[in-house]
Amino acid sequence: MPKKPIVLSISGHDPSGGAGIQADIETLNALGCWPCSIISCLTVQDSSSVQRLIPLAADDMIEQAEVLFNDLPIAAIKIGLCGSLAAVTAIEQVLRTQPNIPVIFDPVLACGDGRSLASNSLIDSIKQRLIPLTTVLTPNSLEAAKLCQQTNSSAQMAKQLLQLGADYVLITGGHQSGEQVNNQLFHQQGLVNACQWPRQTGEFHGTGCTLASAIAAFIALGKPISEAVEQAQAYTNTAIKRAQHLGQGQAFLSRL
């Protein structure tokens, strides 16, 4: 039996299981990868909103990463919710020791009800420390506007984010209006591809986590970036279609 490619997820813990590390692990398992994980922060949250973030020690994150990289041939790294300035610094330190591993970064800046999960100083730190080390950055349109400090076209915001050092920027349109969700992948040379998906009725928990983890999985499986991004969108769309309302807030994606 061929060995599964290994993907490391660094993100927050969602006790509801709808997003964060658990969403990443489910996605990576479903797509045939072996998930490793480092928790950046704990959260107090349910299907409706995040009540509180509980940062974890940066030194512990770094030590966990060192042990994993010394033992396992990690093929891709997925980053999600950071939660603190210390976590951003720790993640940067980890990434700089592994410059040849592709990094997929879902810059989680707010929870589903719009409540901010990142201060201005944290956003600035993400821009300075993590985006320059990112292979594929996957903000939704609201996150892209926060990172750019202005709302422009997707092409204009992607250009600004690419100038920060990301290799590719995928701006997703799930938070926009209209019957179609428009997702656009950009590179330094401009638009790489654009995908449209029928907009599903309702609100969903963990879509960004699922999409970024799926991209990491397909890259780890050897797919070119454009193909990995397209296949990850198809997988995420299917998980959204099969979502279940288990709580009183957003529906949970069915990833397995």
N, C-alpha and C positions, 0 to 999 in steps of 0.2 A: 504494500500500500504506500503510495507517495506521501511524503510528509506535508502537513499543512503549513502554509506560510504563516508567520507569526506577526501580529499587529499589536502594538502597544497603544493603549488608550490612556490619556491623562485628562481627567475631568472630575466633575463633582459627583457626589453620591445623592441620588434622588430616592428617598425612602418609598415613594409610591411605585417605583419601578418603571415609570413611563418615559423617563428621559435619563440623561447622564450616563454614568458608567454602565448601568444595567442595560440601557438601550444599546450602547456600543457593543457590549458582550453578546447580546442576542443577535444583533446584526452580523457581527463577525462570525459567529457560530453558524448562522443561517447560510452564509455565503462561502463556507468551507475554509475559514481561517481559524487559527488558534489565538484567542484573545489573552493578552496580558494587560494588567491595569494598575495605575497609580492614582489614588484619589487626591485631588487638589484641595477639596473642601467638602465638608458635610453641609447638608441643607435641611431646613425645616420646611417642607412643602407637601402639597397634595396635588390633585388634578386641576386645581383652580389657580394656585399662585404659590410663590415662594415667600415664606414669612421671614426667614433669617438664614444667613450664611455663617458657617463656623469654619474659619480657616484652619488648616493643618500645618504642622511644622515643615518649613522648607527643607531643612537638613534631612528630615526623614524621607521626603520625596526624592532628594538627590541620592541618598543611600540606596533606596529601593531601585532606582534606575541603574546605578552602578552595578548592583548585583545582577539585575536582569541582563544588561548588555554584556557582562562578562560570561554569562552562561548560554544565552539564546541568540540565534541569528535573526534578529528582528528586521522585518522587511518593510515596515511602514509605521509611522507614528501619527496618531490622531489626537488632536488637542481640542478640548471643549471649554467648559466653564473654568476660569482660573480662580476667581474669588478673592484674590488679595494681591497686593504688590509683591509680597514675599514669594508667592507661588509663581508669578510671572518671572521673577528673577531666577528662581529655581529651575523653571522650565527652560529658560534661555540657556542656563548653564548646562543642562542635560543635552539640549539640541546641539550646542557648540562642540560637544564631544563626539557627535555622530553626524558629521556634515554630509555624508553620502546617503543617508536614509531619507526618503521622501516624507514630507510633513504635510498633513492635511489639517487645517485649522478652522474650526467653527467658532467664530468670535462671539460667544454668548454674552450679550450686554444687557438683556432684559428678560423677564419671565413672560409667560403667555398673556398675562393681564396688563402688560406694559410697564410693570414696576421695574425700575432700574436695578441692575445687579453689578454695575460698574461705575465708579466715580470718574470724574474727569481725569484725575491723576492716574487711575488705573488704565483708562483708555489710552492716555498718552504713553504709558509704559508698554502697553501691548503694541502700539504703533512703532515704538522705538526698538523694542527688544525681540518681539516675536514675529511680526509680519515680515521683516527682512530675512527670516530664516524659513519662511513658509513656501512650500511647493504649490499647494492649491488652497486658496483662501475662500471660504464659503459663506459670506454674510448674506442675510436676507436684505431686502431693500432698506429697511429701517436701520439695521446695523451698519450698512454701508454709509448711510447718511450720517450716523453718529460718528463713525470713524473719519469721515471726510469733513465733518462739522458744517455740512450744507447738503441740501437736497438738489441734486442735478439729475441728468439722465444717467442710466446705468453705465453707458459708455464713458461719460465724464468721471463718474465716481470710480469706475474700474481703472481708468488711466491714473487717477490720483493714488489709488492703492497699489497699483503696479510700480509706481514711482517710489513707493516706500520699500520695495524689494521683493514682493511676492512674485513668483513665476507665473502663476495663473490666478485669476479671480473669477469665481462663479457667483453671480448675483442672482438670488432667487426672488420670485415674485409672489410668494404665498401670502404676503401681507398686503398686497395690492388688491384693487377691485377688478371686476371683469369676469367673464365666463371661463377664461383660460388663465392658467398660471404660466407666466413666461420666465424662463430661466436662461441666462446668457453667460457663456464662458468666454473670458477675454484673456489674451496674451499680449505681449509687448507689441506685436504686429497688428493688434486689433481683435475684432470678434472672431472667435474660433468656431463656435456653433451656438445655435439658439434652439431650445426645445420648448414646445408648448404641451401642456397637460390639462385635461378638463378639470376645472375647479370642483372639488368635492364639497358638499354642504357640511357646515359645522366647523368646529375648532378642534385642533389636534395637538397632542402633547408629545414632544420629542421628535418632530420632523427633522429639525436641523441636525440633531445628534445622529439620527438614522442615516441621513443623506451623507454626511461627512464620513461616518464609519464605513458606509458602503463604498464610497470612493476609495478610502484607504484599503479596503478589502480587495477591490478589483485591481488596484495598482499592485498590491502585494502578490496577486495572482498572475501578474505579468502583463496586464492590459495597458496599452498606451493611454496617456492621460485623457485625451478627448473621448476615447471609447469607454474608459472607466467612469467618467463623469456621466455619460449618457446612460450606461447600464445601471449606475447607481440611482439615477432619477427614476428609471423604470421600476426598479425594485422598491424604492420609497413610495412611488405612486400606488403600487399594488398593496403595500402595507397600510397606506392611508385608506384605500378602498375597503379593506377588511377590518378597519378600526372598530373597537368596541367601547361603549360607554359603561365603564365599571364604577365610576365615581360620580360626583355631582358637578364636575367641571368639564375639562376637555376630554375627548376620546383618546384612548390609548391605541397606538398602532399595533397591528398584528404582524410581527416580524418573522416568526418561525413557521 
